Amino acid sequence: MKGLGYLANLFSPLNKALFEMETKKIMFIFALLVACNIKLHAQYEKTENHYKRWFVGTSLFVLLGNLDTENPPNFAQLNIGYRLTGKDVITLAPKTWRYAWPNGIHPFLNKAYKQPEEKFPGYVREIGATASYTRFVWKGLYAQLDMMPTWQVFINDQGNKIDDGFQLFNSYRVGYHVKLFKDKFFFQPSICVTHRAFHTQLPNGFKQLDDKWSKFVFPEPGLNIGYNF
């Protein structure tokens, strides 16, 4: 019954209106990306018909981030992508991680990150999947929109679950695709703006800390690697 009450609150008129408003903004940005048919060199030219359509990969932060002993993210991510054309790519990336400081604190540039007074009274476990559209505009240079709905589980300092939540977490990204080993592998360094477009109300203790910080963070780095097949 608690789960039914939570779902009812999630789709209450106010939350639904906010969600629809943010979704319209996101779809507008997505439409601009699709419409931006820049007549420059693509990642693969029209004359190249031999390139691999499918790829799998992950983020190097899966390896690097999980080495953190103070705030271990227990991060897992699998990218599964398909090249519609030499310029257009879609990707689905199931992922999960945990964090104990608000997402609005930049982990590299803000000294408040990992400060005891900014730490949640516990941590948040997120489980979701990112849907991405990538548009190559000049050789390996690309723009990308990431949309990630996630289920949130709030855990207190005693290790007990206290609440559930929902979040729509987006990234607006620019990067470069580097072909490796005759295009069998690739490396994609990138930079992005992250945007917590929508989320349900956080539980007491978490909300007060999260409300202090912006819904946008810039710049966020990306270090994706992959295998073409």
Contacts in CASP RR format, 6 or more apart in sequence:
PFRMAT RR
TARGET T0000
AUTHOR 0000-0000-0000
METHOD contacts of the structure
MODEL  1
MKGLGYLANLFSPLNKALFEMETKKIMFIFALLVACNIKLHAQYEKTENH
YKRWFVGTSLFVLLGNLDTENPPNFAQLNIGYRLTGKDVITLAPKTWRYA
WPNGIHPFLNKAYKQPEEKFPGYVREIGATASYTRFVWKGLYAQLDMMPT
WQVFINDQGNKIDDGFQLFNSYRVGYHVKLFKDKFFFQPSICVTHRAFHT
QLPNGFKQLDDKWSKFVFPEPGLNIGYNF
3 164 0 8 1.000
6 164 0 8 1.000
6 165 0 8 1.000
9 15 0 8 1.000
9 200 0 8 1.000
10 165 0 8 1.000
10 166 0 8 1.000
10 200 0 8 1.000
15 200 0 8 1.000
18 198 0 8 1.000
19 168 0 8 1.000
19 198 0 8 1.000
22 168 0 8 1.000
22 197 0 8 1.000
22 198 0 8 1.000
23 168 0 8 1.000
23 198 0 8 1.000
25 197 0 8 1.000
26 145 0 8 1.000
26 147 0 8 1.000
26 170 0 8 1.000
26 197 0 8 1.000
29 145 0 8 1.000
29 172 0 8 1.000
30 133 0 8 1.000
30 145 0 8 1.000
33 133 0 8 1.000
33 135 0 8 1.000
33 143 0 8 1.000
33 145 0 8 1.000
34 133 0 8 1.000
34 135 0 8 1.000
36 135 0 8 1.000
36 137 0 8 1.000
36 143 0 8 1.000
38 137 0 8 1.000
38 138 0 8 1.000
40 137 0 8 1.000
40 138 0 8 1.000
41 138 0 8 1.000
41 139 0 8 1.000
42 85 0 8 1.000
42 86 0 8 1.000
42 87 0 8 1.000
42 136 0 8 1.000
42 139 0 8 1.000
43 86 0 8 1.000
43 87 0 8 1.000
43 136 0 8 1.000
43 139 0 8 1.000
43 140 0 8 1.000
43 142 0 8 1.000
43 177 0 8 1.000
44 51 0 8 1.000
44 83 0 8 1.000
44 86 0 8 1.000
44 87 0 8 1.000
45 86 0 8 1.000
46 86 0 8 1.000
48 86 0 8 1.000
51 83 0 8 1.000
51 86 0 8 1.000
51 183 0 8 1.000
51 228 0 8 1.000
52 83 0 8 1.000
52 183 0 8 1.000
52 228 0 8 1.000
52 229 0 8 1.000
53 82 0 8 1.000
53 83 0 8 1.000
54 80 0 8 1.000
54 81 0 8 1.000
54 82 0 8 1.000
54 83 0 8 1.000
54 228 0 8 1.000
54 229 0 8 1.000
55 79 0 8 1.000
55 80 0 8 1.000
55 81 0 8 1.000
55 82 0 8 1.000
55 83 0 8 1.000
55 186 0 8 1.000
55 226 0 8 1.000
55 227 0 8 1.000
55 228 0 8 1.000
55 229 0 8 1.000
56 78 0 8 1.000
56 79 0 8 1.000
56 80 0 8 1.000
56 81 0 8 1.000
56 226 0 8 1.000
56 227 0 8 1.000
56 229 0 8 1.000
57 78 0 8 1.000
57 79 0 8 1.000
57 80 0 8 1.000
57 224 0 8 1.000
57 225 0 8 1.000
57 226 0 8 1.000
57 227 0 8 1.000
58 77 0 8 1.000
58 78 0 8 1.000
58 79 0 8 1.000
58 224 0 8 1.000
58 225 0 8 1.000
58 226 0 8 1.000
59 75 0 8 1.000
59 77 0 8 1.000
59 79 0 8 1.000
59 222 0 8 1.000
59 223 0 8 1.000
59 224 0 8 1.000
59 225 0 8 1.000
60 223 0 8 1.000
60 224 0 8 1.000
60 225 0 8 1.000
61 75 0 8 1.000
61 222 0 8 1.000
61 223 0 8 1.000
62 75 0 8 1.000
62 76 0 8 1.000
62 77 0 8 1.000
64 223 0 8 1.000
65 72 0 8 1.000
65 73 0 8 1.000
65 75 0 8 1.000
66 72 0 8 1.000
66 73 0 8 1.000
66 74 0 8 1.000
66 75 0 8 1.000
70 114 0 8 1.000
71 99 0 8 1.000
71 100 0 8 1.000
71 101 0 8 1.000
71 114 0 8 1.000
72 98 0 8 1.000
73 97 0 8 1.000
73 98 0 8 1.000
73 99 0 8 1.000
74 96 0 8 1.000
74 97 0 8 1.000
74 98 0 8 1.000
75 95 0 8 1.000
75 96 0 8 1.000
75 97 0 8 1.000
76 95 0 8 1.000
76 96 0 8 1.000
76 97 0 8 1.000
77 93 0 8 1.000
77 94 0 8 1.000
77 95 0 8 1.000
78 93 0 8 1.000
78 94 0 8 1.000
78 95 0 8 1.000
79 91 0 8 1.000
79 92 0 8 1.000
79 93 0 8 1.000
79 224 0 8 1.000
79 226 0 8 1.000
80 91 0 8 1.000
80 92 0 8 1.000
80 93 0 8 1.000
81 89 0 8 1.000
81 90 0 8 1.000
81 91 0 8 1.000
81 92 0 8 1.000
82 89 0 8 1.000
82 90 0 8 1.000
82 91 0 8 1.000
83 89 0 8 1.000
84 90 0 8 1.000
86 136 0 8 1.000
87 135 0 8 1.000
87 136 0 8 1.000
87 137 0 8 1.000
88 133 0 8 1.000
88 134 0 8 1.000
88 135 0 8 1.000
88 136 0 8 1.000
89 132 0 8 1.000
89 133 0 8 1.000
89 134 0 8 1.000
89 135 0 8 1.000
89 136 0 8 1.000
89 142 0 8 1.000
90 131 0 8 1.000
90 132 0 8 1.000
90 133 0 8 1.000
90 134 0 8 1.000
91 130 0 8 1.000
91 131 0 8 1.000
91 132 0 8 1.000
91 134 0 8 1.000
92 129 0 8 1.000
92 130 0 8 1.000
92 131 0 8 1.000
92 132 0 8 1.000
93 129 0 8 1.000
93 130 0 8 1.000
93 132 0 8 1.000
94 128 0 8 1.000
94 129 0 8 1.000
95 128 0 8 1.000
95 129 0 8 1.000
95 130 0 8 1.000
95 148 0 8 1.000
96 125 0 8 1.000
96 126 0 8 1.000
96 127 0 8 1.000
96 128 0 8 1.000
97 125 0 8 1.000
97 126 0 8 1.000
98 123 0 8 1.000
98 124 0 8 1.000
98 125 0 8 1.000
98 126 0 8 1.000
99 123 0 8 1.000
99 124 0 8 1.000
99 126 0 8 1.000
100 119 0 8 1.000
100 120 0 8 1.000
100 122 0 8 1.000
100 123 0 8 1.000
100 124 0 8 1.000
101 107 0 8 1.000
101 113 0 8 1.000
101 114 0 8 1.000
101 118 0 8 1.000
101 119 0 8 1.000
101 120 0 8 1.000
102 118 0 8 1.000
102 120 0 8 1.000
102 209 0 8 1.000
102 210 0 8 1.000
102 212 0 8 1.000
102 213 0 8 1.000
103 169 0 8 1.000
103 194 0 8 1.000
103 196 0 8 1.000
103 210 0 8 1.000
103 213 0 8 1.000
103 217 0 8 1.000
104 196 0 8 1.000
104 210 0 8 1.000
104 213 0 8 1.000
104 214 0 8 1.000
104 215 0 8 1.000
104 217 0 8 1.000
105 112 0 8 1.000
105 113 0 8 1.000
105 118 0 8 1.000
105 213 0 8 1.000
105 217 0 8 1.000
106 113 0 8 1.000
106 217 0 8 1.000
106 220 0 8 1.000
107 113 0 8 1.000
108 221 0 8 1.000
112 118 0 8 1.000
118 209 0 8 1.000
119 209 0 8 1.000
120 205 0 8 1.000
120 206 0 8 1.000
120 209 0 8 1.000
121 156 0 8 1.000
121 157 0 8 1.000
121 205 0 8 1.000
121 206 0 8 1.000
122 154 0 8 1.000
122 155 0 8 1.000
122 156 0 8 1.000
122 157 0 8 1.000
122 159 0 8 1.000
123 155 0 8 1.000
124 152 0 8 1.000
124 153 0 8 1.000
124 154 0 8 1.000
124 155 0 8 1.000
124 206 0 8 1.000
125 152 0 8 1.000
125 153 0 8 1.000
125 155 0 8 1.000
126 150 0 8 1.000
126 151 0 8 1.000
126 152 0 8 1.000
126 153 0 8 1.000
126 167 0 8 1.000
127 150 0 8 1.000
127 151 0 8 1.000
127 153 0 8 1.000
128 148 0 8 1.000
128 149 0 8 1.000
128 150 0 8 1.000
128 151 0 8 1.000
129 148 0 8 1.000
129 149 0 8 1.000
130 146 0 8 1.000
130 147 0 8 1.000
130 148 0 8 1.000
130 171 0 8 1.000
131 146 0 8 1.000
131 147 0 8 1.000
131 148 0 8 1.000
132 144 0 8 1.000
132 145 0 8 1.000
132 146 0 8 1.000
132 147 0 8 1.000
133 144 0 8 1.000
133 145 0 8 1.000
134 142 0 8 1.000
134 143 0 8 1.000
134 144 0 8 1.000
135 142 0 8 1.000
135 143 0 8 1.000
135 144 0 8 1.000
136 142 0 8 1.000
136 177 0 8 1.000
137 143 0 8 1.000
140 176 0 8 1.000
140 177 0 8 1.000
140 178 0 8 1.000
141 174 0 8 1.000
141 175 0 8 1.000
141 176 0 8 1.000
141 177 0 8 1.000
142 174 0 8 1.000
142 175 0 8 1.000
142 176 0 8 1.000
142 177 0 8 1.000
143 173 0 8 1.000
143 174 0 8 1.000
143 175 0 8 1.000
144 171 0 8 1.000
144 172 0 8 1.000
144 173 0 8 1.000
144 174 0 8 1.000
144 175 0 8 1.000
144 190 0 8 1.000
144 192 0 8 1.000
145 170 0 8 1.000
145 171 0 8 1.000
145 172 0 8 1.000
145 173 0 8 1.000
146 170 0 8 1.000
146 171 0 8 1.000
146 172 0 8 1.000
146 173 0 8 1.000
146 192 0 8 1.000
147 168 0 8 1.000
147 170 0 8 1.000
148 168 0 8 1.000
148 169 0 8 1.000
148 170 0 8 1.000
148 171 0 8 1.000
149 166 0 8 1.000
149 167 0 8 1.000
149 168 0 8 1.000
149 169 0 8 1.000
150 166 0 8 1.000
150 167 0 8 1.000
150 168 0 8 1.000
150 169 0 8 1.000
151 164 0 8 1.000
151 165 0 8 1.000
151 166 0 8 1.000
152 164 0 8 1.000
152 165 0 8 1.000
152 166 0 8 1.000
152 167 0 8 1.000
152 199 0 8 1.000
152 200 0 8 1.000
153 161 0 8 1.000
153 164 0 8 1.000
153 165 0 8 1.000
154 161 0 8 1.000
154 162 0 8 1.000
154 163 0 8 1.000
154 164 0 8 1.000
154 165 0 8 1.000
154 202 0 8 1.000
154 203 0 8 1.000
154 206 0 8 1.000
155 161 0 8 1.000
155 162 0 8 1.000
156 162 0 8 1.000
162 203 0 8 1.000
163 202 0 8 1.000
163 203 0 8 1.000
165 199 0 8 1.000
165 200 0 8 1.000
165 202 0 8 1.000
166 198 0 8 1.000
166 199 0 8 1.000
166 200 0 8 1.000
167 196 0 8 1.000
167 198 0 8 1.000
167 199 0 8 1.000
167 200 0 8 1.000
168 196 0 8 1.000
168 197 0 8 1.000
168 198 0 8 1.000
168 199 0 8 1.000
169 194 0 8 1.000
169 195 0 8 1.000
169 196 0 8 1.000
169 197 0 8 1.000
170 194 0 8 1.000
170 195 0 8 1.000
170 197 0 8 1.000
171 192 0 8 1.000
171 193 0 8 1.000
171 194 0 8 1.000
171 195 0 8 1.000
171 220 0 8 1.000
172 192 0 8 1.000
172 193 0 8 1.000
172 195 0 8 1.000
173 190 0 8 1.000
173 191 0 8 1.000
173 192 0 8 1.000
173 193 0 8 1.000
173 222 0 8 1.000
174 190 0 8 1.000
174 191 0 8 1.000
174 192 0 8 1.000
175 188 0 8 1.000
175 189 0 8 1.000
175 190 0 8 1.000
175 191 0 8 1.000
176 188 0 8 1.000
176 189 0 8 1.000
176 190 0 8 1.000
177 186 0 8 1.000
177 188 0 8 1.000
178 186 0 8 1.000
178 187 0 8 1.000
178 188 0 8 1.000
178 189 0 8 1.000
179 185 0 8 1.000
179 186 0 8 1.000
180 186 0 8 1.000
180 187 0 8 1.000
183 228 0 8 1.000
184 227 0 8 1.000
184 228 0 8 1.000
185 225 0 8 1.000
185 226 0 8 1.000
185 227 0 8 1.000
185 228 0 8 1.000
186 225 0 8 1.000
186 226 0 8 1.000
186 228 0 8 1.000
187 223 0 8 1.000
187 224 0 8 1.000
187 225 0 8 1.000
187 226 0 8 1.000
188 222 0 8 1.000
188 223 0 8 1.000
188 224 0 8 1.000
188 225 0 8 1.000
189 221 0 8 1.000
189 222 0 8 1.000
189 223 0 8 1.000
190 221 0 8 1.000
190 222 0 8 1.000
190 223 0 8 1.000
190 224 0 8 1.000
191 219 0 8 1.000
191 220 0 8 1.000
191 221 0 8 1.000
191 222 0 8 1.000
192 218 0 8 1.000
192 219 0 8 1.000
192 220 0 8 1.000
192 222 0 8 1.000
193 216 0 8 1.000
193 217 0 8 1.000
193 218 0 8 1.000
193 219 0 8 1.000
193 220 0 8 1.000
194 216 0 8 1.000
194 217 0 8 1.000
194 218 0 8 1.000
194 220 0 8 1.000
195 215 0 8 1.000
195 216 0 8 1.000
196 215 0 8 1.000
196 216 0 8 1.000
197 215 0 8 1.000
201 207 0 8 1.000
202 210 0 8 1.000
END
